[in-house]
């Protein structure tokens, strides 16, 4: 990835208004095209272990930079990051590019209640398989575990309080997150290095998608 992408995002964060953006639209267009190229290279690497991801259109995978401010107290019109959805179905991969705050992730986020219940059942019934995935050497090399964002304080209704998987059943999202330093993004082999991390998330992605196939 070219440093110009990070520089643009830094400048945007310092000048998050329509006047500045319109005057520097050419910088945004250039940064976005660089992001498309970077994601295309990443997808090509990921196709070696995940054919489904290999069929994703890099350009369509990028989220809009324009924020929906209608129901937000934050009225800044633009996101100060680039995001890419690298998955199909319920569980997949995500890439977040933001100077000093970049990260990659894999898993499933914000499921509807009925699907969330089905997934929790899958985890309870197949506890050994799920624990094996999270305990795998490759996974543990890059991830400490699953994010506990929005974790419930009690085991949800419909499950036993003493279920061996109780702590996992309290989760509302099943996502593993790894920070990515700016220098990692700027490395010549960044797509290969990031793909190697995503590869360790493939078993988790497959497990999470299984109940919905």
Secondary structure, DSSP 8 states (H G I E B T S, - for coil): --HHHHHHHHHHHHS-SHHHHHHTHHHHHHHHHHHHHHHHHHHHHHTTT-HHHHT--HHHHB--SB---TT-S---SB-SSEEEE---SSSEEEEEE-TTT-EEEEEE-S--HHHHHHHHHHHHHTHHHHHHHHH-HHHHHH-SS---TT--SS--TTS-TT-TTHHHHT-S-EEEEEE--HHHHHSTTHHHHHHHHHHTTHHHHHHHHHTT-
